[in-house]
Amino acid sequence: MTFRVLLVLVFSILPVCLLRAQPIPVSSPELEDYYRRAQLKGELDSAVSFMVRPLLPGAAFSLSANPFYPDSSQQKKLRINDTRAFDSGNGLLRILPFEVRLQNQTKVPYGWNDGAMIPAKGLQSVITWGVHLNYKALSLTLKPELVTAKNKLYEGFPTEYPDEDWALFFNYYHNVIDLPEQFGTSAYQRLLPGQSSLRVNVDNFSLGLSTENLWWGPGMRNSLIMSNTAPGFFHITLNTIKPVKTVAGSFEGQFIAGRLADSKFAPIDSARTLYEVPIYRPRNTEWRYLSGMVLTWQPRWVKGLFIGYARTSQAYHSDLDHPADYLPFLLPVKRFKPGKFTFEDDRKSDQYASFFMRWLFPRANGEFYLEYGMNNHYADMSRLDVAGGHSRAYVLGIRKLFPLTPVDDLSVNAEVTQLMGPGDYISKPGESWYVNSVVRQGYTHMGQLLGAGTGPASSLQSLDLAWHRKLNFVGLRAERYLHNDDLMYYIYYDARRSWVDISYSLRLGLTRGHFAFTGELQRNKSLNYFFFLKEQPGVFWVPGRDVVNLTTKFSVSYRF
């Protein structure tokens, strides 16, 4: 019996009832932002950190309404019944929204936090639909994603660069991270399990299997450890679904053990050689084991303050030789070994850690947040005064709401992400964020980053201004994005060549009945694209290669 026939039979025999708690996917930023803004305005529980996601509004905030209709003050009487109950109300089934997301890039790829989508020129789409089932303590979500991309060819690292430059590019990029410039040379299509999970939920806790995207940390444009730039990966999870309240305050957290995959795409021009030696070193493509944890604490003595810690470790599954390799984040921090300039070779792992905080001010309708991370877990406190910043990165942001009417508000958000090393980085034994010479896929899954989508050695300054009325919004965004400056210095050591993108975008959101629409039009100008300068004899300041790209995004969701 096919799944479709089974679904029809189930709907034909089940009476109508309400389903309370179910997750809002990380791939639904407009819905997440609605709840986050409601918290800033003091309308929702201030004990929820918004730093361990996906969020379950029904459980976290004790809401009984359909989480996909937060713009409704009354229970919706839908013409198509989306929720059915069975076994005297112990079992509940809901149809999830049908959603289509479209994106088009005119010249080069630009953007992140788009999950199953790939960095590609031309048109691409993601189609997703599903169901959510609860039976007593058991919950099942099936929400697969079909991604299709034209994946047109575009110019990446300039072909006119000499072989020496190409060798350095591969040595510091393609040989230490699985971030293809091009996902093959033909159209791309994948059917992924998407935002699916099977869980057992008891009180404040949930244990299960999942392929959902995760987001750890307070950032809105970037997160150092876990974001939704890559597709969701298969993982076992033990997590809270609402804050655990104690005499010391409220706690939230998650432990995961997952499986990461290679992109299976070799770099463009991987057959190049330097002095008859291949510049590309094929990597081990076996699956990698990822373990991680995140924990947040809201002290009862400081209202609105959240403090958190996240840590992950990945290794090739064939290198898991000891029981401690499966839960390395439970081991104590290891001290730096004097005279030994390899950090994690002894266990052949790639590790990351970050501390973060979010301070919520409901009376002022604002928040301040910070994440500070390290790309290796070794520490030698005696060296912090001379080398403490060589592996650091941070995300810093502030947001303020200005209520205009009881239902309208103006939102201003400024955020800075810094993954570029300090000026003296080249003399230090560390590596750029997300690249690794042992686990040579770097911190990626299926060729995309698990952490900040801006990538290794990048920096981003972002300013957002938006008017909101519930789920309707009009927004403007301006950003400055510096690409992989460590790579530029490694190849050229010439500040004139820094590759900087300046972008401006108009964002719109509209809900009408069952439908929710979003759109974005963005103009991005790349200065010195791929570090290219038009050298002229005797002239120091020369023009670079500039590329103007237009990004168009549109999504429509039908909420049953």
C-alpha positions as CSV (number, residue, x, y, z in Angstrom):
1,M,0.0,0.0,0.0
2,T,1.5,3.3,-1.0
3,F,1.9,6.2,1.5
4,R,-0.7,8.3,-0.4
5,V,-3.4,5.5,-0.2
6,L,-2.6,5.0,3.5
7,L,-2.9,8.8,4.2
8,V,-6.3,8.9,2.5
9,L,-7.6,6.0,4.6
10,V,-6.3,7.6,7.8
11,F,-8.0,10.9,7.0
12,S,-11.3,9.1,6.2
13,I,-11.6,7.5,9.6
14,L,-10.2,10.2,12.0
15,P,-12.4,12.8,13.8
16,V,-11.3,16.5,14.0
17,C,-9.2,17.7,16.9
18,L,-6.4,20.1,17.6
19,L,-2.7,19.3,17.6
20,R,-0.7,21.3,20.0
21,A,3.1,21.0,19.9
22,Q,5.1,20.6,16.7
23,P,8.3,22.1,15.5
24,I,8.7,25.3,13.4
25,P,11.5,24.3,10.9
26,V,14.6,26.5,10.9
27,S,13.9,26.9,7.2
28,S,10.9,29.1,8.2
29,P,12.6,32.3,9.3
30,E,9.6,34.5,9.0
31,L,7.6,32.3,11.5
32,E,10.6,32.1,13.9
33,D,11.0,35.8,13.7
34,Y,7.3,36.4,14.6
35,Y,7.7,34.5,17.8
36,R,11.1,36.1,18.6
37,R,9.5,39.6,18.1
38,A,6.6,38.6,20.3
39,Q,9.0,37.8,23.0
40,L,10.8,41.1,22.7
41,K,7.4,42.8,23.1
42,G,6.7,40.8,26.3
43,E,3.9,38.8,24.8
44,L,5.6,35.4,25.2
45,D,7.6,33.6,28.0
46,S,11.0,35.3,28.5
47,A,12.5,32.0,29.8
48,V,12.9,30.7,26.2
49,S,16.3,31.4,24.8
50,F,15.8,31.1,21.0
51,M,19.3,29.7,21.0
52,V,18.4,26.0,20.6
53,R,16.3,25.4,17.5
54,P,14.1,24.2,15.8
55,L,11.5,25.7,18.1
56,L,8.3,24.0,19.3
57,P,6.0,27.0,20.1
58,G,3.3,24.8,21.5
59,A,5.5,23.2,24.1
60,A,7.9,26.1,24.7
61,F,5.2,28.7,25.2
62,S,2.2,26.5,26.1
63,L,0.3,27.6,23.0
64,S,-2.7,25.5,21.8
65,A,-3.2,27.3,18.4
66,N,-1.9,26.1,15.1
67,P,1.8,27.3,15.1
68,F,1.6,28.1,11.4
69,Y,-1.2,30.6,12.1
70,P,0.3,32.9,14.8
71,D,-1.3,35.8,13.1
72,S,-4.8,34.6,14.2
73,S,-6.2,35.5,17.6
74,Q,-9.0,33.0,17.2
75,Q,-8.9,29.3,16.4
76,K,-9.1,28.8,12.6
77,K,-12.1,26.9,11.2
78,L,-10.5,25.6,8.1
79,R,-12.4,24.6,5.1
80,I,-9.9,21.7,4.7
81,N,-9.6,20.0,8.1
82,D,-5.8,19.7,8.7
83,T,-6.0,17.9,12.0
84,R,-7.5,14.5,12.8
85,A,-7.6,12.5,16.1
86,F,-7.9,8.9,16.9
87,D,-7.8,6.5,19.9
88,S,-9.9,8.8,22.1
89,G,-7.6,11.8,21.4
90,N,-4.3,9.9,22.1
91,G,-3.4,10.2,18.5
92,L,-3.3,13.3,16.3
93,L,-2.4,13.9,12.6
94,R,-1.9,17.2,10.8
95,I,-1.1,18.1,7.2
96,L,1.9,20.4,7.1
97,P,2.1,23.5,4.8
98,F,2.8,22.9,1.1
99,E,5.7,25.2,0.2
100,V,7.6,26.2,-2.9
101,R,10.8,28.3,-2.7
102,L,12.3,29.8,-5.8
103,Q,15.7,31.6,-6.3
104,N,17.5,33.0,-9.3
105,Q,21.1,34.3,-9.6
106,T,22.1,36.2,-12.7
107,K,25.9,36.0,-12.6
108,V,27.4,34.2,-9.6
109,P,26.0,32.5,-6.5
110,Y,25.3,34.6,-3.4
111,G,23.6,33.9,-0.1
112,W,23.4,31.4,2.7
113,N,20.9,30.0,5.3
114,D,18.9,28.4,2.5
115,G,19.2,24.7,3.6
116,A,18.8,22.3,0.7
117,M,19.5,24.9,-2.0
118,I,23.1,24.9,-3.4
119,P,25.3,27.8,-4.4
120,A,24.4,28.0,-8.1
121,K,23.9,30.4,-11.0
122,G,20.4,30.4,-12.5
123,L,17.0,29.2,-11.3
124,Q,16.6,26.7,-8.5
125,S,13.6,25.6,-6.4
126,V,12.8,23.6,-3.3
127,I,9.4,22.0,-2.9
128,T,8.3,20.6,0.4
129,W,5.2,19.1,2.0
130,G,4.5,16.7,4.8
131,V,2.5,15.4,7.7
132,H,3.0,15.4,11.5
133,L,1.7,12.6,13.7
134,N,1.5,12.4,17.5
135,Y,0.5,9.2,19.3
136,K,0.8,9.5,23.1
137,A,4.5,10.2,23.7
138,L,5.5,9.3,20.1
139,S,5.7,12.0,17.3
140,L,6.6,11.5,13.7
141,T,7.2,14.3,11.2
142,L,7.6,13.5,7.5
143,K,8.6,16.6,5.5
144,P,10.9,15.7,2.5
145,E,12.4,18.4,0.3
146,L,12.9,18.2,-3.5
147,V,15.6,20.6,-4.7
148,T,16.2,21.3,-8.4
149,A,18.8,23.7,-9.8
150,K,19.7,24.7,-13.4
151,N,23.3,25.0,-12.0
152,K,24.6,27.0,-14.9
153,L,28.4,27.4,-15.4
154,Y,30.0,30.6,-14.1
155,E,33.5,31.8,-13.7
156,G,35.2,31.0,-10.4
157,F,38.9,31.2,-9.7
158,P,40.2,33.0,-12.8
159,T,41.7,30.6,-15.4
160,E,44.3,33.2,-16.4
161,Y,46.0,32.9,-13.0
162,P,49.4,31.1,-13.2
163,D,49.7,27.5,-12.0
164,E,51.5,28.7,-8.9
165,D,48.4,30.6,-7.8
166,W,46.2,27.7,-8.6
167,A,48.5,25.4,-6.5
168,L,48.2,27.8,-3.5
169,F,44.4,28.0,-4.0
170,F,44.0,24.3,-3.9
171,N,46.5,23.9,-1.0
172,Y,44.6,26.3,1.2
173,Y,41.1,25.7,0.0
174,H,40.0,22.7,-2.1
175,N,42.5,20.3,-0.4
176,V,41.2,21.2,3.1
177,I,37.5,21.8,2.7
178,D,34.6,20.4,0.7
179,L,33.1,23.6,-0.7
180,P,32.8,23.1,-4.5
181,E,32.6,26.2,-6.6
182,Q,30.3,24.2,-8.9
183,F,28.1,21.2,-8.0
184,G,28.9,19.4,-11.2
185,T,28.5,20.7,-14.8
186,S,24.9,19.8,-15.4
187,A,21.5,20.3,-13.7
188,Y,21.3,19.3,-10.1
189,Q,18.4,17.4,-8.5
190,R,18.1,15.7,-5.1
191,L,15.2,14.3,-3.0
192,L,16.2,14.8,0.6
193,P,14.4,13.7,3.9
194,G,14.3,17.4,4.8
195,Q,12.7,18.4,8.1
196,S,11.7,15.0,9.2
197,S,12.0,13.3,12.6
198,L,10.8,10.4,14.8
199,R,10.7,11.2,18.5
200,V,9.6,10.2,22.0
201,N,8.6,13.2,24.0
202,V,8.3,13.0,27.8
203,D,7.7,16.1,29.9
204,N,10.4,18.7,28.9
205,F,12.5,16.2,26.9
206,S,12.6,14.6,23.5
207,L,14.7,11.6,22.3
208,G,14.7,10.6,18.7
209,L,16.0,10.4,15.1
210,S,16.0,13.5,12.9
211,T,17.2,15.1,9.7
212,E,16.0,18.5,10.6
213,N,18.2,21.6,10.3
214,L,19.6,22.9,13.6
215,W,20.5,26.3,14.8
216,W,22.6,26.9,17.9
217,G,23.4,30.3,19.2
218,P,21.7,33.8,19.3
219,G,22.7,35.1,15.8
220,M,20.2,36.0,13.2
221,R,22.3,36.2,10.0
222,N,25.1,33.8,11.2
223,S,25.9,31.1,13.8
224,L,29.4,29.8,14.3
225,I,28.6,26.2,15.2
226,M,25.3,25.2,13.7
227,S,23.1,27.0,11.1
228,N,20.9,26.0,8.1
229,T,23.3,26.8,5.3
230,A,23.7,23.1,4.6
231,P,20.9,20.5,4.2
232,G,19.9,18.8,7.4
233,F,21.9,15.7,8.3
234,F,20.8,12.5,9.9
235,H,21.3,12.5,13.7
236,I,20.3,11.0,17.0
237,T,19.1,13.8,19.3
238,L,18.3,14.2,23.0
239,N,17.0,17.7,23.6
240,T,14.7,19.8,25.6
241,I,11.4,21.0,24.0
242,K,10.8,23.6,26.7
243,P,12.9,25.2,29.4
244,V,13.7,23.0,32.4
245,K,13.0,25.3,35.4
246,T,15.1,24.8,38.6
247,V,16.0,26.8,41.7
248,A,19.1,28.2,39.8
249,G,17.0,29.2,36.7
250,S,15.9,27.7,33.4
251,F,18.0,25.3,31.2
252,E,17.7,24.2,27.6
253,G,20.0,21.9,25.7
254,Q,20.7,19.3,23.0
255,F,23.0,16.4,22.5
256,I,23.5,15.0,19.0
257,A,25.3,12.2,17.3
258,G,25.1,12.5,13.5
259,R,26.4,11.4,10.1
260,L,28.0,13.8,7.6
261,A,28.4,13.2,3.9
262,D,30.8,14.3,1.2
263,S,29.6,16.3,-1.7
264,K,31.1,13.8,-4.2
265,F,32.0,16.7,-6.5
266,A,35.7,17.3,-7.4
267,P,36.8,20.9,-7.9
268,I,36.7,22.5,-11.3
269,D,40.2,22.2,-13.0
270,S,41.2,19.5,-10.6
271,A,43.5,18.0,-13.3
272,R,45.9,20.9,-13.2
273,T,49.5,20.3,-12.3
274,L,52.5,22.3,-11.0
275,Y,55.9,21.0,-12.2
276,E,54.0,17.9,-13.3
277,V,52.7,17.3,-9.8
278,P,48.9,17.2,-9.4
279,I,47.7,20.2,-7.3
280,Y,44.5,18.4,-6.2
281,R,44.8,15.7,-3.5
282,P,41.6,13.5,-3.6
283,R,40.1,13.3,-0.1
284,N,38.7,10.4,1.8
285,T,35.0,10.4,1.0
286,E,33.8,8.1,3.7
287,W,31.1,9.4,6.0
288,R,32.1,11.3,9.1
289,Y,30.7,11.1,12.6
290,L,29.7,14.3,14.2
291,S,28.9,14.7,17.9
292,G,27.9,17.8,19.6
293,M,26.2,19.5,22.5
294,V,24.6,22.8,23.4
295,L,23.5,24.0,26.8
296,T,21.9,27.3,27.8
297,W,21.2,28.8,31.2
298,Q,18.8,31.6,32.2
299,P,19.9,32.6,35.7
300,R,16.9,33.3,37.9
301,W,18.7,36.3,39.4
302,V,19.2,38.2,36.1
303,K,15.9,38.4,34.2
304,G,16.3,38.2,30.4
305,L,19.9,37.0,30.4
306,F,20.8,33.7,28.7
307,I,24.2,32.2,28.7
308,G,25.2,29.3,26.5
309,Y,28.0,26.9,25.4
310,A,28.2,24.7,22.3
311,R,30.8,22.2,21.3
312,T,31.2,19.8,18.3
313,S,33.7,17.2,17.1
314,Q,33.8,15.4,13.8
315,A,36.0,12.5,12.6
316,Y,36.0,9.8,9.9
317,H,34.0,6.9,11.1
318,S,37.0,4.5,10.5
319,D,39.0,6.6,13.0
320,L,36.6,5.9,15.9
321,D,38.8,3.6,17.9
322,H,37.9,4.4,21.4
323,P,34.5,4.8,23.3
324,A,35.6,8.4,24.1
325,D,35.7,9.2,20.4
326,Y,31.9,8.9,20.3
327,L,31.3,11.6,23.0
328,P,34.5,13.7,22.8
329,F,32.7,16.8,24.0
330,L,32.4,15.2,27.4
331,L,36.2,15.1,27.8
332,P,38.0,17.9,29.6
333,V,39.6,20.7,27.6
334,K,43.0,19.6,26.5
335,R,46.0,21.8,27.1
336,F,48.3,22.9,24.3
337,K,51.5,20.9,24.1
338,P,54.6,23.1,23.9
339,G,56.6,22.4,20.8
340,K,53.9,20.5,19.1
341,F,52.1,22.5,16.4
342,T,49.4,20.0,15.6
343,F,46.3,20.4,17.6
344,E,44.0,17.4,17.1
345,D,46.1,14.9,15.1
346,D,46.3,12.5,18.1
347,R,42.6,11.7,17.8
348,K,42.2,12.7,14.1
349,S,39.3,15.0,14.9
350,D,38.1,18.5,14.0
351,Q,36.6,20.4,16.9
352,Y,34.8,23.6,17.5
353,A,33.5,25.4,20.6
354,S,31.7,28.6,21.3
355,F,30.3,30.6,24.3
356,F,27.3,32.9,23.7
357,M,24.8,35.1,25.4
358,R,21.6,36.8,24.7
359,W,20.2,39.6,26.9
360,L,16.5,40.3,26.4
361,F,15.0,43.7,27.5
362,P,11.2,43.3,27.1
363,R,10.5,46.7,28.6
364,A,12.8,48.3,26.0
365,N,11.6,45.9,23.2
366,G,15.2,45.1,22.5
367,E,18.0,42.5,22.8
368,F,21.8,42.2,22.7
369,Y,23.6,39.0,21.7
370,L,27.1,37.7,21.3
371,E,28.8,34.5,20.3
372,Y,32.6,33.9,20.7
373,G,34.1,30.7,19.3
374,M,37.3,28.8,19.0
375,N,38.1,26.4,16.2
376,N,40.1,24.0,18.3
377,H,39.5,22.8,21.8
378,Y,43.0,23.1,23.1
379,A,43.9,25.8,25.6
380,D,47.0,27.0,27.4
381,M,46.1,29.9,29.6
382,S,49.7,31.0,29.8
383,R,49.7,31.7,26.1
384,L,46.5,33.8,25.9
385,D,48.3,37.1,26.3
386,V,50.4,36.4,23.2
387,A,48.4,34.0,21.1
388,G,44.9,34.0,22.5
389,G,43.1,35.2,19.3
390,H,44.6,33.0,16.6
391,S,41.6,30.7,16.5
392,R,38.8,33.0,17.5
393,A,35.6,34.1,15.7
394,Y,32.6,36.0,16.9
395,V,29.0,37.1,16.1
396,L,27.8,40.3,17.7
397,G,24.3,41.8,17.3
398,I,21.7,44.2,18.6
399,R,18.0,44.5,17.9
400,K,15.4,47.1,18.8
401,L,11.7,47.2,18.1
402,F,9.8,50.5,18.0
403,P,6.0,49.8,18.5
404,L,4.0,52.0,16.2
405,T,0.5,50.7,16.9
406,P,-0.8,47.6,18.9
407,V,-0.1,45.5,15.8
408,D,2.6,47.4,13.9
409,D,6.2,47.8,14.8
410,L,9.5,48.9,13.3
411,S,12.5,46.6,13.7
412,V,16.2,47.6,13.5
413,N,18.9,44.9,13.6
414,A,22.6,45.3,13.3
415,E,24.9,42.3,13.3
416,V,28.7,41.7,12.8
417,T,30.3,38.4,12.0
418,Q,34.1,38.0,12.1
419,L,35.8,34.7,11.1
420,M,39.0,36.3,9.7
421,G,42.1,35.7,11.8
422,P,44.1,38.5,13.4
423,G,46.8,40.3,11.5
424,D,49.5,38.0,12.7
425,Y,47.6,34.8,11.9
426,I,50.1,33.5,9.4
427,S,52.8,32.9,12.0
428,K,50.4,30.8,14.2
429,P,49.8,27.0,14.0
430,G,46.1,27.3,13.7
431,E,43.9,27.1,10.6
432,S,41.1,29.2,9.3
433,W,37.6,28.4,10.6
434,Y,36.0,25.4,9.0
435,V,39.0,24.1,7.1
436,N,41.0,21.2,8.3
437,S,44.1,19.3,7.0
438,V,43.1,16.0,8.8
439,V,39.4,15.8,8.2
440,R,39.7,17.3,4.7
441,Q,36.0,17.9,4.1
442,G,36.3,20.6,6.8
443,Y,33.2,21.5,8.7
444,T,30.7,20.7,5.9
445,H,27.8,18.4,4.9
446,M,27.1,17.6,1.3
447,G,29.4,20.4,0.2
448,Q,28.0,23.2,2.3
449,L,28.9,24.7,5.7
450,L,27.4,23.6,8.9
451,G,28.4,26.9,10.6
452,A,28.4,30.5,9.4
453,G,27.4,30.6,5.7
454,T,29.8,33.4,4.9
455,G,32.6,30.8,5.1
456,P,36.3,30.6,6.2
457,A,38.1,33.8,7.1
458,S,35.2,36.0,6.2
459,S,33.5,39.0,7.8
460,L,30.0,40.4,7.5
461,Q,28.4,43.6,8.6
462,S,24.7,43.6,8.2
463,L,22.0,46.2,8.9
464,D,18.3,45.4,8.7
465,L,15.3,47.8,8.9
466,A,11.8,46.4,8.6
467,W,8.1,47.2,9.2
468,H,6.1,44.4,10.6
469,R,2.4,43.7,11.0
470,K,2.2,40.2,12.4
471,L,3.5,38.0,9.5
472,N,3.3,40.9,6.9
473,F,6.5,42.9,6.5
474,V,8.5,45.2,4.3
475,G,12.2,45.3,4.9
476,L,15.5,46.8,3.7
477,R,18.9,45.2,4.2
478,A,22.4,46.5,3.5
479,E,25.5,44.3,3.9
480,R,29.3,44.3,3.4
481,Y,30.8,40.9,3.0
482,L,34.6,40.2,2.9
483,H,35.5,36.8,1.4
484,N,38.2,34.5,2.8
485,D,40.8,37.1,3.5
486,D,43.2,34.4,5.0
487,L,43.2,32.8,1.5
488,M,43.9,36.2,-0.1
489,Y,46.9,36.8,2.2
490,Y,48.1,33.2,1.8
491,I,48.3,33.6,-2.0
492,Y,49.1,37.3,-2.5
493,Y,49.6,39.1,0.8
494,D,48.3,42.2,-1.0
495,A,45.5,44.2,0.7
496,R,44.5,45.8,-2.6
497,R,43.1,42.4,-3.7
498,S,40.5,41.9,-0.9
499,W,37.3,40.5,-2.3
500,V,34.4,42.5,-0.9
501,D,30.7,42.3,-1.8
502,I,28.3,45.3,-1.2
503,S,24.7,44.3,-1.3
504,Y,21.3,45.9,-0.9
505,S,18.0,44.1,-0.8
506,L,14.3,44.7,-0.5
507,R,12.3,42.1,1.3
508,L,8.5,41.6,1.4
509,G,6.1,39.3,3.3
510,L,2.3,39.0,2.9
511,T,-0.3,36.6,4.3
512,R,-3.8,36.1,2.8
513,G,-6.0,33.4,4.3
514,H,-4.3,30.1,3.9
515,F,-1.4,31.6,1.8
516,A,1.9,33.1,2.9
517,F,4.1,34.8,0.4
518,T,7.7,36.1,0.7
519,G,9.9,37.8,-1.8
520,E,13.4,39.4,-2.0
521,L,15.2,41.4,-4.6
522,Q,18.9,41.9,-4.0
523,R,21.6,43.7,-5.9
524,N,25.1,42.6,-5.1
525,K,28.4,44.1,-6.4
526,S,31.5,42.0,-6.0
527,L,34.7,44.2,-5.9
528,N,37.9,42.4,-6.9
529,Y,36.0,39.2,-7.6
530,F,38.2,36.3,-6.7
531,F,41.0,38.7,-5.7
532,F,41.5,39.7,-9.4
533,L,43.3,43.0,-10.2
534,K,44.0,44.5,-13.6
535,E,47.7,45.1,-13.1
536,Q,49.3,48.0,-14.8
537,P,53.1,48.6,-14.8
538,G,54.1,51.5,-12.5
539,V,50.6,51.9,-11.1
540,F,49.8,50.9,-7.6
541,W,46.0,51.5,-7.3
542,V,44.5,49.6,-10.2
543,P,40.9,48.5,-10.8
544,G,39.8,45.0,-10.1
545,R,37.3,42.7,-11.7
546,D,33.9,43.8,-10.5
547,V,30.8,41.6,-11.0
548,V,27.2,42.7,-10.4
549,N,24.7,40.0,-9.5
550,L,20.9,40.2,-9.1
551,T,19.3,37.7,-6.7
552,T,15.5,37.1,-6.8
553,K,13.8,35.0,-4.2
554,F,10.1,34.1,-4.0
555,S,8.2,31.6,-1.8
556,V,4.6,30.6,-1.4
557,S,3.2,28.5,1.4
558,Y,-0.3,27.0,1.6
559,R,-1.1,26.5,5.3
560,F,-4.0,24.0,5.6
